[in-house]
Amino acid sequence: MARLVAALATVHNPFITAFPDAAPSEQADAVHAGFGLLRAELEHASPDWALVITNEHLRNAFYPYLPPFALGVAPQFQSVEEVRNAGLGAQVVPSDENVASQLLESVWDGGVDVAVTHDLLLDHGTMVPLHFLTPRLDLPIVHIHQATSRGPRPPLKRCYQLGQLIREFVETRPASERVALVGTGGLSHWVGTPRMGEVNAEWDQALLRMLVERRDSDLLSMSNAEIEAAGNGAHEVRNWVTIAGATRGCPAEVLGYVEHIQPWTMGSAQIKFHVQGG
């Protein structure tokens, strides 16, 4: 049985890298410190590969046939150039095609129909966290994109179930293997609406408490309307829920939280789950 050595979740706000000097220095320093703690966790864990779960920002040619989940299966993947809105150029991210193929079969056997893509395009949902966590891009990354940017969206319970199947897959891997999971997105924010720049701090803090206290039933009982109260971008919480499913029973710890960074249009949070293999 492989060891799950790290399970992390973080925002992926592109303005952090696009406009690094726009935020007040105290807030920016707190965000960078949170990412620094995540990087330290990952480096200490020394995984052989990692799975990054983020959301599909409609960069890929899925729509109007947008699957709830899409798994990339290829030796490497290309990111799109996002110099203007994320300050990041196009890059190549190594993957592990064999692991991804086996994960696909395992998840299918478990009853979740994940779509497969061999040319998945990555964007800031993946690249902003990797910019901080593994800037040399020398860690093989397997990628799952979830449909959160527009409906219909997968139910939270389905995302959680996917996480459970991911954990089961990890437990079938060779005993010497070390695996990390990273969920990215959220928290409360509005994109492309008159409310862009607002946050729902009460919702954010309630979510973090549910993860710290592992009140998974409360987490999974949230309706789409309750999530929408924290903005159309808050649906990215599904990526965190999938990590929660993979770490059932493992308490989370908040490593970084900033309530509202006005120039970056949202707040920031980074958490880790205390997994037994770490």
C-alpha angles and dihedrals in degrees: 000000000000120000122247096216102173138018116182140168130196145159117264100204108166092209090070090071098026097055106018094161096047097081123075107270094241092055094042090050090052091052092048090047090054091051089046091057091050090051090050090051091051095046092048090049091052097200123196090219139353135215116220116199115195137144132271109251089192092263092127126072095252102108128127084023096050113169119212090234131020125186121200115226113187140097091258142356136219125228122216120245110261103168094139101048102023106020090235131123127213113287140177118239119198118231138179111247095188094052091047092050092050091046089053092053092045094051092046090051088051092057105258114118105219118181119232127223129181097194104042112169115221125212139172091305086074105018101054092057092042089050087065103028103043108005093170089059089221098133118089108243126200113202135214120180119198126201108247105126094082136000152309088057127185113263116257090243090057091051089049091049090052088054091052091052090049090054091048089052092051089053090057093055124101114289093241094058122106119203135190129195125204126186119192136192144060152028117167114316143131122230124201095352134105088259094061107132095038126108135195100225093177090058092046093051093046090052093050091050091052090054095044092048093038094232090163095163090059090046093052094044093066111118125219088251091055090050091046088058085072093050139277088278092057090079085081085081084090088079090057090046090056090054088048089055090053092050101042110173095012111119119231127228124207108231097177137009133170115177102212132355103187099195089051090046096231146038130267137233138172125186139175130205117224100237119184094233093057 
